[in-house]
Amino acid sequence: MTLPIDQIREEFERRLDGSRRLVLTAETGAGKSTRVPVWLAERFQGLILVIEPRRVACDALAEFLSSQRGERVGGYFGSRVRFSDRSSHDTRVLFCTPGVALRMLAGSAPPGAIIVDEFHERSWQMDLVVAAAASLSRLQGVPLVLTSATIDADSAAATLGASTLHAAGRTFPVDISYDQSSIEPSTHEIGARVGSAVIQSLRDHAGDVLVFLPSLKEIRAAESTLGRCREEVLIVHGSQSPEVMRRVFQSSKRRRVYLCTNVAETSITLPGVRVVIDSGLAKTRLHRAGRA
C-alpha cells in the first residue's frame, strides 16, 4: 500500500544525514507514524524509540505494524507503557509513552534513533524528552525526529538547530452539520443524544461512524444506548485489552461504530470511517501556579 509520505523518503534520509535533527510535518493520515519508524530501523542500528503522547496510540500502532508482518506485538515491533511491557530482545521499533522514554534515556544504552510523534500534544514530559535528546552528551549524534500535523515547524527547528520537511497528504470534501437542539456542548444525557445521532447517521450514510467523547464515562453511556444496534460497537481507549485493540484494525463485514476520546483526531487513523460525530467535549490538563 502506497501512502502520501512515501514520496519524500529520499529527501527525508538526505535531510537527516545532514543535520541528524528533523522536524517533519505531514497531514493526518499521510503515514508518518507508520512509515518513519520503519525507515529509521532500516537505516540505523539499535532500538528505534517512538514516543507517543497516549498509551492507546502506542499499543494500536504496535498492533497494526506487527499485523503487517504477520507477527504478534513484542517481535520486531513492541510497545511499552506504564504497567505493560510488550517488547523483547528482538524488538527493533518500540512505541512508548513519554514517562517510559525518560526512564529509558536516563538509564539504558542510547537508542539508534528517537521519534517524538504528535509533538503538538505538548506536555512537560514531552518537552523534557526533547530537551534531553537535544542536550545530553551521551545522546549527541542520535537522530531526532519530531513529527506533527499542526506544529510550527520553523520555530521548533530554529530552537533545535534542525531542518524541516513537509509531506503533503490527501484531503477530501467534508459536509458539516450541527445538532440544533443544543446551544453548547454538554454532558447532559450525552449517551442518549449520541445514540440518536449515530442511529440517524447509519440510516443516512454509508461506511463506519467515529464518535468523539470526553472520557470513558461518556463512552460507556453511549455504548449502553447503542447496545441493541446491529452494527459492531468498538471502544478505542487505553483501558481496553490488546485483543480488543487488535479487532479495531482488522477488517469486518459488519459496519462499525467507534467510540473514542480525541486520541483518534491525530494519534491513530481508523479504517472505513465515513461519518464523524463530535460531542464538542474533551478532557484537558491545565496548569495553574504549578498545579495540574
Secondary structure as a PSIPRED ss2 file (coil, helix, strand):
# PSIPRED VFORMAT (PSIPRED V4.0)

   1 M C   1.000  0.000  0.000
   2 T C   1.000  0.000  0.000
   3 L C   1.000  0.000  0.000
   4 P H   0.000  1.000  0.000
   5 I H   0.000  1.000  0.000
   6 D H   0.000  1.000  0.000
   7 Q H   0.000  1.000  0.000
   8 I H   0.000  1.000  0.000
   9 R H   0.000  1.000  0.000
  10 E H   0.000  1.000  0.000
  11 E H   0.000  1.000  0.000
  12 F H   0.000  1.000  0.000
  13 E H   0.000  1.000  0.000
  14 R H   0.000  1.000  0.000
  15 R H   0.000  1.000  0.000
  16 L H   0.000  1.000  0.000
  17 D H   0.000  1.000  0.000
  18 G H   0.000  1.000  0.000
  19 S H   0.000  1.000  0.000
  20 R C   1.000  0.000  0.000
  21 R E   0.000  0.000  1.000
  22 L E   0.000  0.000  1.000
  23 V E   0.000  0.000  1.000
  24 L E   0.000  0.000  1.000
  25 T E   0.000  0.000  1.000
  26 A E   0.000  0.000  1.000
  27 E C   1.000  0.000  0.000
  28 T C   1.000  0.000  0.000
  29 G C   1.000  0.000  0.000
  30 A C   1.000  0.000  0.000
  31 G C   1.000  0.000  0.000
  32 K H   0.000  1.000  0.000
  33 S H   0.000  1.000  0.000
  34 T H   0.000  1.000  0.000
  35 R H   0.000  1.000  0.000
  36 V H   0.000  1.000  0.000
  37 P H   0.000  1.000  0.000
  38 V H   0.000  1.000  0.000
  39 W H   0.000  1.000  0.000
  40 L H   0.000  1.000  0.000
  41 A H   0.000  1.000  0.000
  42 E H   0.000  1.000  0.000
  43 R H   0.000  1.000  0.000
  44 F C   1.000  0.000  0.000
  45 Q C   1.000  0.000  0.000
  46 G C   1.000  0.000  0.000
  47 L C   1.000  0.000  0.000
  48 I E   0.000  0.000  1.000
  49 L E   0.000  0.000  1.000
  50 V E   0.000  0.000  1.000
  51 I E   0.000  0.000  1.000
  52 E C   1.000  0.000  0.000
  53 P C   1.000  0.000  0.000
  54 R C   1.000  0.000  0.000
  55 R H   0.000  1.000  0.000
  56 V H   0.000  1.000  0.000
  57 A H   0.000  1.000  0.000
  58 C H   0.000  1.000  0.000
  59 D H   0.000  1.000  0.000
  60 A H   0.000  1.000  0.000
  61 L H   0.000  1.000  0.000
  62 A H   0.000  1.000  0.000
  63 E H   0.000  1.000  0.000
  64 F H   0.000  1.000  0.000
  65 L H   0.000  1.000  0.000
  66 S H   0.000  1.000  0.000
  67 S H   0.000  1.000  0.000
  68 Q H   0.000  1.000  0.000
  69 R C   1.000  0.000  0.000
  70 G C   1.000  0.000  0.000
  71 E C   1.000  0.000  0.000
  72 R C   1.000  0.000  0.000
  73 V C   1.000  0.000  0.000
  74 G C   1.000  0.000  0.000
  75 G C   1.000  0.000  0.000
  76 Y C   1.000  0.000  0.000
  77 F E   0.000  0.000  1.000
  78 G E   0.000  0.000  1.000
  79 S E   0.000  0.000  1.000
  80 R E   0.000  0.000  1.000
  81 V E   0.000  0.000  1.000
  82 R C   1.000  0.000  0.000
  83 F C   1.000  0.000  0.000
  84 S E   0.000  0.000  1.000
  85 D E   0.000  0.000  1.000
  86 R E   0.000  0.000  1.000
  87 S C   1.000  0.000  0.000
  88 S C   1.000  0.000  0.000
  89 H C   1.000  0.000  0.000
  90 D C   1.000  0.000  0.000
  91 T C   1.000  0.000  0.000
  92 R C   1.000  0.000  0.000
  93 V E   0.000  0.000  1.000
  94 L E   0.000  0.000  1.000
  95 F E   0.000  0.000  1.000
  96 C E   0.000  0.000  1.000
  97 T C   1.000  0.000  0.000
  98 P H   0.000  1.000  0.000
  99 G H   0.000  1.000  0.000
 100 V H   0.000  1.000  0.000
 101 A H   0.000  1.000  0.000
 102 L H   0.000  1.000  0.000
 103 R H   0.000  1.000  0.000
 104 M H   0.000  1.000  0.000
 105 L H   0.000  1.000  0.000
 106 A H   0.000  1.000  0.000
 107 G H   0.000  1.000  0.000
 108 S C   1.000  0.000  0.000
 109 A C   1.000  0.000  0.000
 110 P C   1.000  0.000  0.000
 111 P C   1.000  0.000  0.000
 112 G C   1.000  0.000  0.000
 113 A E   0.000  0.000  1.000
 114 I E   0.000  0.000  1.000
 115 I E   0.000  0.000  1.000
 116 V E   0.000  0.000  1.000
 117 D C   1.000  0.000  0.000
 118 E C   1.000  0.000  0.000
 119 F C   1.000  0.000  0.000
 120 H C   1.000  0.000  0.000
 121 E C   1.000  0.000  0.000
 122 R C   1.000  0.000  0.000
 123 S C   1.000  0.000  0.000
 124 W H   0.000  1.000  0.000
 125 Q H   0.000  1.000  0.000
 126 M H   0.000  1.000  0.000
 127 D H   0.000  1.000  0.000
 128 L H   0.000  1.000  0.000
 129 V H   0.000  1.000  0.000
 130 V H   0.000  1.000  0.000
 131 A H   0.000  1.000  0.000
 132 A H   0.000  1.000  0.000
 133 A H   0.000  1.000  0.000
 134 A H   0.000  1.000  0.000
 135 S H   0.000  1.000  0.000
 136 L C   1.000  0.000  0.000
 137 S H   0.000  1.000  0.000
 138 R H   0.000  1.000  0.000
 139 L H   0.000  1.000  0.000
 140 Q C   1.000  0.000  0.000
 141 G C   1.000  0.000  0.000
 142 V C   1.000  0.000  0.000
 143 P C   1.000  0.000  0.000
 144 L E   0.000  0.000  1.000
 145 V E   0.000  0.000  1.000
 146 L E   0.000  0.000  1.000
 147 T E   0.000  0.000  1.000
 148 S E   0.000  0.000  1.000
 149 A C   1.000  0.000  0.000
 150 T C   1.000  0.000  0.000
 151 I C   1.000  0.000  0.000
 152 D C   1.000  0.000  0.000
 153 A H   0.000  1.000  0.000
 154 D H   0.000  1.000  0.000
 155 S H   0.000  1.000  0.000
 156 A H   0.000  1.000  0.000
 157 A H   0.000  1.000  0.000
 158 A H   0.000  1.000  0.000
 159 T H   0.000  1.000  0.000
 160 L H   0.000  1.000  0.000
 161 G C   1.000  0.000  0.000
 162 A C   1.000  0.000  0.000
 163 S E   0.000  0.000  1.000
 164 T E   0.000  0.000  1.000
 165 L E   0.000  0.000  1.000
 166 H E   0.000  0.000  1.000
 167 A E   0.000  0.000  1.000
 168 A C   1.000  0.000  0.000
 169 G C   1.000  0.000  0.000
 170 R C   1.000  0.000  0.000
 171 T C   1.000  0.000  0.000
 172 F C   1.000  0.000  0.000
 173 P C   1.000  0.000  0.000
 174 V C   1.000  0.000  0.000
 175 D C   1.000  0.000  0.000
 176 I C   1.000  0.000  0.000
 177 S C   1.000  0.000  0.000
 178 Y C   1.000  0.000  0.000
 179 D C   1.000  0.000  0.000
 180 Q C   1.000  0.000  0.000
 181 S C   1.000  0.000  0.000
 182 S C   1.000  0.000  0.000
 183 I C   1.000  0.000  0.000
 184 E C   1.000  0.000  0.000
 185 P C   1.000  0.000  0.000
 186 S C   1.000  0.000  0.000
 187 T C   1.000  0.000  0.000
 188 H C   1.000  0.000  0.000
 189 E C   1.000  0.000  0.000
 190 I H   0.000  1.000  0.000
 191 G H   0.000  1.000  0.000
 192 A H   0.000  1.000  0.000
 193 R H   0.000  1.000  0.000
 194 V H   0.000  1.000  0.000
 195 G H   0.000  1.000  0.000
 196 S H   0.000  1.000  0.000
 197 A H   0.000  1.000  0.000
 198 V H   0.000  1.000  0.000
 199 I H   0.000  1.000  0.000
 200 Q H   0.000  1.000  0.000
 201 S H   0.000  1.000  0.000
 202 L H   0.000  1.000  0.000
 203 R H   0.000  1.000  0.000
 204 D H   0.000  1.000  0.000
 205 H C   1.000  0.000  0.000
 206 A C   1.000  0.000  0.000
 207 G C   1.000  0.000  0.000
 208 D E   0.000  0.000  1.000
 209 V E   0.000  0.000  1.000
 210 L E   0.000  0.000  1.000
 211 V E   0.000  0.000  1.000
 212 F E   0.000  0.000  1.000
 213 L C   1.000  0.000  0.000
 214 P C   1.000  0.000  0.000
 215 S C   1.000  0.000  0.000
 216 L H   0.000  1.000  0.000
 217 K H   0.000  1.000  0.000
 218 E H   0.000  1.000  0.000
 219 I H   0.000  1.000  0.000
 220 R H   0.000  1.000  0.000
 221 A H   0.000  1.000  0.000
 222 A H   0.000  1.000  0.000
 223 E H   0.000  1.000  0.000
 224 S H   0.000  1.000  0.000
 225 T H   0.000  1.000  0.000
 226 L C   1.000  0.000  0.000
 227 G C   1.000  0.000  0.000
 228 R C   1.000  0.000  0.000
 229 C C   1.000  0.000  0.000
 230 R C   1.000  0.000  0.000
 231 E C   1.000  0.000  0.000
 232 E E   0.000  0.000  1.000
 233 V E   0.000  0.000  1.000
 234 L E   0.000  0.000  1.000
 235 I E   0.000  0.000  1.000
 236 V E   0.000  0.000  1.000
 237 H C   1.000  0.000  0.000
 238 G C   1.000  0.000  0.000
 239 S C   1.000  0.000  0.000
 240 Q C   1.000  0.000  0.000
 241 S C   1.000  0.000  0.000
 242 P H   0.000  1.000  0.000
 243 E H   0.000  1.000  0.000
 244 V H   0.000  1.000  0.000
 245 M H   0.000  1.000  0.000
 246 R H   0.000  1.000  0.000
 247 R H   0.000  1.000  0.000
 248 V H   0.000  1.000  0.000
 249 F C   1.000  0.000  0.000
 250 Q C   1.000  0.000  0.000
 251 S C   1.000  0.000  0.000
 252 S C   1.000  0.000  0.000
 253 K C   1.000  0.000  0.000
 254 R C   1.000  0.000  0.000
 255 R C   1.000  0.000  0.000
 256 R E   0.000  0.000  1.000
 257 V E   0.000  0.000  1.000
 258 Y E   0.000  0.000  1.000
 259 L E   0.000  0.000  1.000
 260 C E   0.000  0.000  1.000
 261 T C   1.000  0.000  0.000
 262 N C   1.000  0.000  0.000
 263 V H   0.000  1.000  0.000
 264 A H   0.000  1.000  0.000
 265 E H   0.000  1.000  0.000
 266 T H   0.000  1.000  0.000
 267 S C   1.000  0.000  0.000
 268 I C   1.000  0.000  0.000
 269 T C   1.000  0.000  0.000
 270 L C   1.000  0.000  0.000
 271 P C   1.000  0.000  0.000
 272 G C   1.000  0.000  0.000
 273 V E   0.000  0.000  1.000
 274 R E   0.000  0.000  1.000
 275 V E   0.000  0.000  1.000
 276 V E   0.000  0.000  1.000
 277 I E   0.000  0.000  1.000
 278 D E   0.000  0.000  1.000
 279 S C   1.000  0.000  0.000
 280 G C   1.000  0.000  0.000
 281 L C   1.000  0.000  0.000
 282 A C   1.000  0.000  0.000
 283 K C   1.000  0.000  0.000
 284 T C   1.000  0.000  0.000
 285 R C   1.000  0.000  0.000
 286 L C   1.000  0.000  0.000
 287 H C   1.000  0.000  0.000
 288 R E   0.000  0.000  1.000
 289 A C   1.000  0.000  0.000
 290 G C   1.000  0.000  0.000
 291 R E   0.000  0.000  1.000
 292 A C   1.000  0.000  0.000
